[in-house]
Amino acid sequence: MADPTPVIDDLRAESDELDRLVAELAPDRWVLPSPAPGWTVAHQIAHLAWTDRSALLAVTDADAFRALVEKALAAPGSFVDEGAEEGARLAPAELLRTWRTGREALERALRAAPPGARFPWYGPPMSAASMATARLMETWAHGLDIADALGVVRPPTDRLRHVVRLGVRTRDFAHTVHQITPPAEEFRVELTSVSGEVWAYGPENAPQRVTGPALDFCLLVTQRAHRSDLALTAVGPDADRWLDIAQAFAGPPGGGRPPKGAPA
């Protein structure tokens, strides 16, 4: 049974780092467009706040969370955007307070969760560790969008190991949401972290494999970069197809990002 404490600690560190990036922004910086079409910096933070609230309900009030799922099923193409739009209309100071309050409440709930507990989600049910991992993945990915909007670079850290692990574990899910039967055999995945450590998953002698920088793999599975712009190598037809459809997030397949230099 995985101890959720390390990933919850890393989620807090990732959130605090993003908080420092936006805490002192002038109001006109909150409305800068981000790489996500139609979303500003404010939309990005509002989405994180909205999803933190959803996760808190999943951990503390399953009935209320099921009502959210029913709403999502009724409007699968718009409910995420509606949540972001609602939050983005708040004044920046109020939005920042809302995000901070929500993520701190979720952290407390995850730390207090009974060992072995599993919580409902928009995809498969999650443990406390898995829920914290998913929140870290989203915080990192949307933080990239915010950094791009602001014209700054957020240096990657070895907290990405959680995103890598989630990306590997969601291999079969990515196939399923594309209505493709997942491969029967395991792949070997070997990724080099920013500190030079190799993070490896799957049998060493697996004939199909994926290798490359861990950062690039994280950009791929969060759909923050096009595969053609990343230094990832696939050996085997199934592994190659996986890199075309990989996603570490719940919900329908995303549109992804166009290749660099593609027409707008």
N, C-alpha and C positions, 0 to 999 in steps of 0.2 A: 504494500500500500504506500503510494508516494506521499511524502511529507510536502504539503503545499507551501510551507514557510519560505523556502528559497525563491520560488517564482513569485510569491506575493511580495517579498522584499524587492525583487527586481521590477515588478510592476510599479511599485511605489517610486523607485528610482527613475524609471522611464517617464512616469507621469510628472514627477517633480522637475525633471530636466525640460520637458515640454512646457510646463508651467512657467519656468524662468524665461523661456523664449517669448511668451505672449504676455506676461504679467504687466509689463510697462509699455505695451503698445499704445500709441495714440489712436483715437477713434477711427481716423481715416485709414489706418493700417488693417483694422479688422474687416474692412470691406474690400480688401484686395482680392482679386480672383485667384483661385487655386487651380491646380491641374485638373481637378474634377469639374467637368462642365456644369456651370450654374452655381457652383459652390464657392463661397468666399472663405477667408480665414475663420470668420464667425460660424459659418456652416460646419466647418470641420470640428471646431470645439463643441458646437451644439450637438453634433452627431455623437461625439464621445460621451457627452453628458447624458444624452438620451439612451445610449446603449448601456451605460453604467446603471441607469435607473432600471432598465429592463433586466439586467443581470441581478440587481438587488432584489427585484420582485421574484425572479426565478429561485433565488436562494432563500428568501424569507416568506414568500406568499405565492405558492404554486397556483392557487385558484386565480389570483389577479394576473399572474403571468399567462395562464391559459387564455384569458380574455384578450391579452395582447396578441397572442398567436392567432386567435380567431380574426382579429382585426387585420393582421398581416395577410392571412389567407384571402380575406375579402378584397384586399387591394394590394396584391403582391408587387405591382410595379411602382407604387407611389408611397407606401407607408414609411419607408426610410427617409425619403426626401421630405415628406411632410413633417416628420420629427425634427429634421435638421432645420427646415424653414421656420418652424415655430420658435426654436431656440435662437436662431440667428436674428430674430426681430427684437430680442432683448438688448438693453443697453450693455456695452461690453463689461462693465463692472458687475452687473447682475448676472450675466452669462458666466463670467469667471467664478463668481461665488457659487452658482448652481453646479458647475462642473466640479469644483473643489469639494463641496458638501456631498455630492453624490458619490464621488470616487472614494472619499474617506469612509462613508457609510458602507460601501461595498467591501472595502478592505476589512473593516471590522467584522462584517458578516462572514467573509471568507475565512478569516482567522478563527472565528468561533464555530465554524461548521463542524459537525460531528465527524469523526474519522469514518471513511467509507461512504459518506453521504453522496448521493447523485442528484443533480438538479435538472429540470427540463430546460430545453433550449430550442432555438429554431431549427437546429440540426439534431444530432443524437444527444441524449442526456450527458451531462458533464459532472465530473468530480470538482472539488474546490480547486485542485491544482490545474485541471483542464480549463476551468472558467477563468482563472487568473492568467493562464497562458494565452487564451483567446483575447482577453482584454489588453495584455501587453502587446500582442501582435497588432491589434487595431490602433493602440496608442502610438506605436512606432510608425505604422504605415501612414496614419493621418498626420502624424508629426512631420513626416517627409513632405506631404502635400503643403503643410503650413510653411515649412522651411523654404520650399520652392517658391511659394507666393511671396515670401519676404526677401528672397534672394540671398539666403544664407545656407550654409552647409552644416548639417548635424553629423559629426563624426560617428561612425558605427562603433558599437561596443560588443563585448562577448555576451551581453544580454540576448543577442540574436540567437543564441543556442536554443532558446525556447521557441522562437519562430521557426527555426529549422526543424525542430522535433515535431511541431504541429504540422508543418508542411509535408513531412514524411508520413505522418500518421493519417493525413487526410487524402492520401493517394487514391484509395478506393472510393472515397466520397466524391472526389473530383470526377471520377469516371461515371459514377451513378448520376450526378446532376446533369451530365451530358448524355445520359441514356446510353452509356457504353458499359458493357460487362467488364468489370475490373480484371486485370491479369491474374492468373492463378498463382504464378510464381512471385516470390519476393525479388526485389531489386537490391543491389548494393549501392549505397549512397555514400560518397566520400567528399566532404566539403571542408575547405580550409578557412578557419576563423580569422578575424582581423589580428589576433595575437599570434597566429601561426599554427595553432593547434588544429589537428584534423578531427572532425566530428564524423563518425562512421556509423552507418545503420545497415542492417541486413547481412546475409551470409557473405563471407569473404569470397567464396567461389561462385557467387551468382553470375550467370553469363550476361545478364542485362544490368547496366549500371549507369549512374549519373555522377559526374565529378565537376569540380569547379569551386569558385569562391563562395563561401557561405553567404556573404552579402548579396551576391547575384541571385542565389537561390531564394533568399528572402524577398528580394524585389520581384522575382517571378511569381512566387506563390501568393503574394499580396497584390499582384497585378499592378505594380508600380513602374514596371519597365517592360518593354517588348522583348521577347526571347532573342530576337536578332541582335539586340544591343548588349547581350550578356555573354559572359565567358563560361557558359555551361556546356558540357559535353555529354551526350547520351550514346550509349552503346546498346543496340538492340531495338527492334521496332516498337515494342511496347513502351520501353523507357523513353524513346523519342516522342511517341504520341503523348505520353504523360506531360512532358515539358510544354506541349502545346495547350493543355487544358488545366494545368495545375492551379488549384486555389486552396488557400488555407482558411477561408472564411465561409460561414454558413450562408445559405440562401442560393438563389439561382446564379448561373454563371455570369460573371461580369464581362463588360466589353473590353476591359484591358486598356492599355495605352498604345498608341501608334508607335511605329519605329521612329527613331530620331531622324529628322529631316523629311518626314512624310508631310505631304500637304495638309494644312489645317482643315 
